[in-house]
Amino acid sequence: MRLLSLVLLALTLATQYPLWWGKGGWLSLRDLQAQVQAETEENEALTARNNALQAEVQDLKTGISAIEERARSELNMIREGEYFVQILPRQ
């Protein structure tokens, strides 16, 4: 009877090892789920960024004010008849 119990215990342990620590085991599954969650969050952030860029492109295609604003801020352009005044900080 004792031998049968030991054999059954050994068989139980042999079947449980792949379930917990094997290639497709629970621990591996948990790691994969964490990776999927991280990739999903990154995809959501990139989707939001893409949507913002698409809105900016659409605004630049249709709106003159957006083009003018960008020219003023990034290229320091001014309209004809305007004066450019730059105030330097004290040192």
CORCORBEL-V664506 format. One record per helix or strand of 2 or more residues. SS is the DSSP state (2 for helix, 1 for strand). FROM is the first residue (numbers start at 1). LEN is the number of residues. If there is no record, write none. Layout:
# CORCORBEL-V664506
ss: {SS;SS}
from: {FROM;FROM}
len: {LEN;LEN}
This chain:
# CORCORBEL-V664506
ss: {2;2;2}
from: {2;26;64}
len: {20;37;12}
